Amino acid sequence: MEDVETDRRRAILDAALAIADEHGLAAVTMRAVAQRVGLTAMALYPRIGGKDGLLDGIVERLLAELAPALEDSGDPAQRLRGVARALRALARRHPAAFPLMLARPSVTPESLRQLDALYDTLLGFGIPARHVPRVERLLSTFALGYAASEVNGRFGRVDPRAGRGRLDPQTYPAHARLGAVLEDPADWDAEYEADLDDLEFLIRSRWTA
């Protein structure tokens, strides 16, 4: 019976994520999800616990897609890079739902298991236990923020810096000094990898030197 309920919950969360992918997060309602899975809205409550539970469940569902990267048997540094890359790919697959990763904490048991695997990776990196939660927040905030910015408009397909090197130097003197740099098109893939290099360097120099 427990396996049946687990499968039903997974089907509900899959439906919620599919609706977000197709129509945006605002379209994810208890009624819409219930219709998608052939249940009444009231039948969702014992399995999900209301709209907040549904949103937390979508976070759980998104985190489940990161599980293979977190379970990678490679060294901790490579595992962290794998998770960071998987997170960026996750945002590209689910741009509408992805902001929930920034807006809601990991509270479901499955979400906490993914967080536990990340803590274990950081411990394996040699970071002292008392610093692990803080470093996890540092790394996840960077990766989540970068990925969300890339898929939801802050930057992405069009480099927002284009043309800024030609702004009035009297009004924007620093832009003028960076003129050639700002005119060079951004390579988001290379930039993300360079950022990961910098974060790894900071961690290694701080705790593993």
N, C-alpha and C positions, 0 to 999 in steps of 0.2 A: 504493500500500500504506500509506503514511504517513497519508493522509486516512482510510482505513478504520480504522486503529488509533486515530486521533484521535476518530473518530465513536464507536468502541467505548468508549473511555475516557469520553467525554461521556455516553454512555448509562449507564455504570456509576455515574457521579457523580449523574446525574439520578435513578437508581433509589435510591441511598443517601439523597439528600435527600428523596425522596418517602416513603421508609420513616420517616425522622425526623419528617416532617410528620404522618404518619398515626398513628404508634405511639410516638413519642418517640425520643430519641437512643440510649437503651439498647438499642433494638431493631435498631440498625444494626450487624449483624455481617457478616462475610465470607460466611457461609452464606446469610443472608437476602438479601443483595444479589445473590449469584450466582443464587439461585433466581428472583429478580425478573427478571433479564436472560437466564435460560435457559442459564447456564454452570455449571461446577463451581467450588467455592471455590478450588481450586488454579489454575484458569484465570485468576483475577483477579490473582494475584501478579505476573506479568510486566507487567501494565498498571497496577497500583496500588501494589504493593510492601508489602502487609500492612495491618494495621489502622491503624497510624499514618499510612501513606500514604493510606488511605481517608479518614481524618478531615481530613488536610491537603487532600485533594482536595475535600472538602465546603466547606472555607473558600474554595478556589479557585472552586468553583461559586457560592458566595454572592457573592464579589467580582465575578464576571462580571456579576451583575445590576446592579452599580453602574457598569458601563462607560459606559452612555449619559450619566450625569451627569458622569463624569470627562472625557468627550469633548466636552462642551458647549463651543461656541466663544465663550461669553460672557466678560465680564471675570472675572478671578480671584476676586474677592470673591463674585460671584454663582455662580460655579462651585462654590466651597467650600460655599455655602449649599445649592446643589442636591445636592451629595454628602451633606451632613448630613441633609437631608430624605429623600433616597433611602435612607440607612442606617436611618433610623427606620422607613420603610415596609418595608424588608427584614426588620427584626425582627418586624413585625406579620405578614408573610407566612410566616415560618419561625421561630416562637418557640422550638421545641425545638432546632433546630440553631444558632440564633444565638449562644448562649454560646461556641461554638467560636471565634468571632471574637475573643473576649477571652482564650481559653485557649491558642490556638495561633498561632505566628508565620506570617507570609506567606513560604513557602519554595518553592512551586512556581513554575515560569517564568511561568505566567499570572498568579499572584498578584503576582509581582514587577513585571509590566508594569502592573498597576493601581496599585501603590505608586509606580512611576516616574511615572505620570501625575499622581498627587497631589503628588509632589515638584516636578514641573514647574509645577503650579499655584501652589505656595507660592513658588517662585522668581519666577514672574510677578507675584506680589503684592508683590515687592520685599524679601522676607526674605533676609538674607545667607545664603550657602550653609552656613556652619558652624552656623547655627541651625535650618536646615530640618528635619533629623531630629528634633530636640527638639520643635519646634513641631508637627510631624506627630503625634508621640506625644501631645502635649497635646490637640490637637483630636480625634484619633481616640479617645483614652481618654474624653474627655467624651461624644462622640456615642455610642460603643459602650456606655458605662456607663448613660447616660440611657435608650437604647433597650432595653437588657437589663432594666433596672429596671422599665420600663413594661410589658413583655410577660411578665415572669416573677415579678411579685408584690411587689416592694419598694414600688412605687406604680403606679397605673394606673386601673382602673375605679373603685376605691374610694379616696378620699383618706384616707390613714392618719392625717392630722392632725385629722380630724373629731372634735369633742368635746374636744380637748385644751385649748382655751381655757377650759374650765370645770374644769380640774384644781385641786387644793388649792393656793392661792397660797403657802402656807407651805412646802410641799414642792417646788413647781415655780414659783418666782417669775418666771422669764423667760417661761414659758408664760402666766402671768397677764397680764404686760405686753403680750404679743402676742395676747391673747384675741380681739379683733375680727378680726385678720388670720387667725388660725388657724381661725376659724369661717367665713371666706369660702371657698367651694368653689374648689379649684384648677382652672385651665384649662390643661391640659397642653400644648395646642397653642400658646397664647399664651406660656406659660412657656418652652417650647423656643425659640420665636422670639426672646424677650427674652434668653435665654442666648446665642444666636447673635449678637445685637446687641452684647452685652457682649464676647464674644470678638473680634468684628471691631474694636470700639473699642480693645481692648487691643493688637491687632496693629497697627492703624493708628497709634496713639499711640506705639508702641514703635519702629516702623521706617519709617513712611511720612509722618511729620509734616513 
